[in-house]
Amino acid sequence: MVPVADASQTPNSSTQYAVSIWEAIAIFTGAILLVAVGVAGLGVKALNNAFDPRRAEAIAQSLVDYRIPGGSTGTFGANFGGAKVAVVTSTRTTVPGSVLTDAIAPPAVELFVARIPINEVTQAVETEEDLGNEFFSGFSFSSQGGGEFQPQARRIEPKQFCETSVPVTIQEGSLVLPDASVIPAVQYETRILNDSESYIAVISALGTTAAQDAAAVFDSLQCKL
């Protein structure tokens, strides 16, 4: 006689199905967490790399040749798809005699450079101003967190940039910092927009020699086309 299986020992198919669903949810959730942690880790690494001085200066030098009075150091450099953005500052801070302490004194000169590819879709709708503001706004990269640029004079001069005569916007005035310190300030800004890419350069200079420093840095620029 064939023994009859005890119904109480027969596996419950509905219970197994429920367990497998929860296991799948747990695996899926764990996978999402792992991906999130991985992406966050890559983001932190990319951010750390962007503020690496040697990498920042290397990116800047891949875009332009330049000379900054007193020497320079990289502050920020990154690749955004086909775009390259870099910020280089002088090792010299604001002029001696400033009311600021060395710990908070901003650099005397800052150079912001970018090369942004333009595709056929965006070329018709993006203006030169839009392209610049996408990566740069305010007086300088270093003073984004505080300080207000108060220009007293503004003019446009034709100058050579990327082997082309371009209009350069020059603003002269002062930078008022959060502690109410007032420093003479000069800013040069220009850009070239062609069929395939846009070159942008912004020079911010502070101190009693700001005008001379900004002019010297701009005149030293040689684009690497």
Buried (B, 14 or more C-beta within 10 A) or exposed (E): EEEEEEEEEEEEEEEEEEEEEEEEEEEEEEEEEEEEEEEEEEEEEEEEEBBBBEBBBEBBBBBBEBEBBEEBBBBBBBBEEEBBBBBBBBEBBBBEEBEBEEEEBBBBBBBBBBBBEBEEEEEEEBEEEEBBEBBBEBBBBBBEEEBEBEBEEEEEEEBEBBEEEBEBBBBBBBBBBEEEBEBBBBBBBBBBBEEEBBBBBBBBBBBBBBBEBBBBBBEBBBBEE
